[in-house]
Amino acid sequence: MGALPDRPLTRNLASGRALLERIPHDLVALVARLSIAGVFWRSGQTKLDGWSVSDSALFLFENEYRLPLLSPWLSAHLATIAEHLFPMLLVIGFASRLSALALLGMTLVIQIFVYPDAWPTHGTWAACLLIVIAKGPGRLSLDHLIWKRMGV
């Protein structure tokens, strides 16, 4: 295709696009990290009774979430740990890509085995996680400071 004609509308669209493309990845990554961390952290909090996995969470894993290959007890404990550990790491930006990858795996398990009709929600989660996996956590992260200090 040839170049677009030089008209006011075309120039305005090009200017608008150029302006939007100046949104820094650091901001996008920070918003993605914090927002998805909040989703998983809150979910993890619902599974706790003090420092233990709640009876209601165990009930859900026994009756509603029934994952193949893992016992409900183990699934409930692993999910609760993951929903606290990986969001904390995302918030501080440490092991960000690994944490996002772990939560993406968890999202896929939830999508496939637990709530297959919730793909619009899970797609939104996946988009946030894929930003961090593909482009990194941005400069506002411990990962960036560590890599910079290592000279990489």
C-alpha atoms as one frame of an Amber mdcrd trajectory, in Angstrom:
protein
   0.000   0.000   0.000   1.115   3.538  -0.678   1.475   6.400   1.742  -1.659
   7.950   3.175  -2.665  11.279   1.713  -1.471  14.352   3.611  -4.788  15.581
   5.026  -5.626  17.121   8.420  -7.392  13.962   9.609  -4.455  11.771   8.583
  -1.985  14.105  10.292  -4.100  14.179  13.466  -4.369  10.403  13.533  -0.625
  10.053  13.029   0.060  12.606  15.775  -2.305  10.823  18.152  -0.707   7.485
  17.422   2.777   8.917  17.953   1.680  10.391  21.276   0.212   7.076  22.475
   3.346   5.210  21.420   5.294   7.402  23.863   3.616   5.703  26.845   6.643
   4.135  28.513   6.847   0.384  28.967   7.934   1.039  32.551   4.468   2.441
  33.310   2.631  -0.301  31.412   4.662  -3.005  33.167   4.138  -1.456  36.601
   0.370  -1.263  36.099   0.311  -4.843  34.781   2.395  -6.139  37.703   0.422
  -4.353  40.411  -3.036  -5.053  39.021  -2.534  -8.773  38.445  -0.739  -9.105
  41.784  -3.838  -7.659  43.435  -6.104 -10.196  41.766  -4.083 -13.195  42.914
  -3.279 -11.787  46.375  -6.979 -11.240  47.105  -7.790 -14.726  45.933  -5.087
 -16.130  48.194  -6.437 -14.175  51.153  -9.837 -15.847  50.761  -8.167 -19.230
  51.255  -6.647 -18.390  54.645  -7.863 -18.781  58.192  -5.071 -17.136  60.155
  -1.890 -18.866  59.016  -3.669 -22.001  57.781  -5.597 -22.928  54.687  -9.252
 -22.549  55.617 -11.734 -25.388  55.766 -13.844 -23.580  53.161 -10.890 -23.498
  50.752 -10.281 -27.199  51.284 -13.988 -27.821  50.652 -13.805 -25.898  47.368
 -10.774 -27.871  46.194 -12.493 -31.126  47.160 -15.831 -30.360  45.517 -15.636
 -27.542  42.953 -12.026 -27.111  41.828 -11.150 -30.843  41.612  -7.875 -30.818
  39.719  -6.553 -33.965  38.073  -3.414 -35.651  39.421  -3.214 -33.614  42.673
  -5.013 -34.203  45.925  -7.398 -31.441  46.999  -5.310 -30.853  50.142  -2.093
 -30.388  48.140  -3.830 -28.281  45.476  -5.306 -25.948  48.085  -1.967 -25.480
  49.819   0.014 -24.972  46.616  -2.520 -22.483  45.272  -2.558 -20.547  48.540
   1.240 -20.331  48.639   1.450 -19.355  44.952  -1.248 -16.687  45.319   0.787
 -15.032  48.057   4.389 -15.578  46.960   4.225 -14.661  43.280   2.149 -11.484
  43.716   4.605 -10.239  46.361   7.469 -10.878  43.963   5.634  -9.044  41.175
   4.970  -6.026  43.387   8.656  -5.620  44.241   9.698  -6.660  40.757  11.919
  -9.568  41.772  11.994 -12.731  39.634   9.202 -11.000  37.747   9.219 -13.045
  34.567   9.351 -16.306  36.504   6.546 -15.144  38.817   4.409 -14.034  35.871
   5.059 -17.355  34.133   3.990 -19.276  37.254   0.788 -17.239  37.543   0.121
 -17.675  33.819   0.396 -21.441  34.339  -2.013 -21.176  37.237  -4.366 -19.105
  35.081  -4.303 -21.790  32.385  -5.083 -24.503  34.941  -8.011 -22.457  36.254
  -9.243 -21.820  32.715  -8.972 -25.425  31.555 -10.009 -27.382  34.650 -12.036
 -25.079  36.898 -13.861 -22.280  35.069 -13.690 -22.875  31.299 -16.407 -20.301
  30.608 -14.448 -17.498  32.300 -12.084 -16.971  29.359 -12.690 -13.186  29.126
 -11.456 -12.732  32.704  -8.603 -15.176  32.298  -7.631 -13.552  29.006  -7.290
 -10.226  30.799  -5.102 -11.842  33.451  -3.025 -13.517  30.745  -2.523 -10.198
  28.934  -1.074  -8.579  32.071   1.166 -11.566  32.710   2.321 -11.801  29.084
   3.396  -8.137  29.139   5.748  -8.909  32.020   6.920 -12.203  30.527   7.581
 -10.778  27.055   8.903  -7.297  27.826  10.074  -7.558  31.437   9.051  -5.729
  34.609  10.370  -2.307  33.599  12.874  -0.054  35.322  10.760   0.271  38.473
  11.756  -3.187  39.683  14.425  -4.995  41.651  15.099  -7.107  38.579  16.164
  -3.987  36.681  18.465  -2.882  39.501  20.042  -6.341  39.737  20.576  -6.653
  35.981  21.978  -3.122  35.847  24.376  -3.855  38.691  25.489  -7.030  36.948
  26.129  -5.027  33.808  23.666  -6.984  31.709
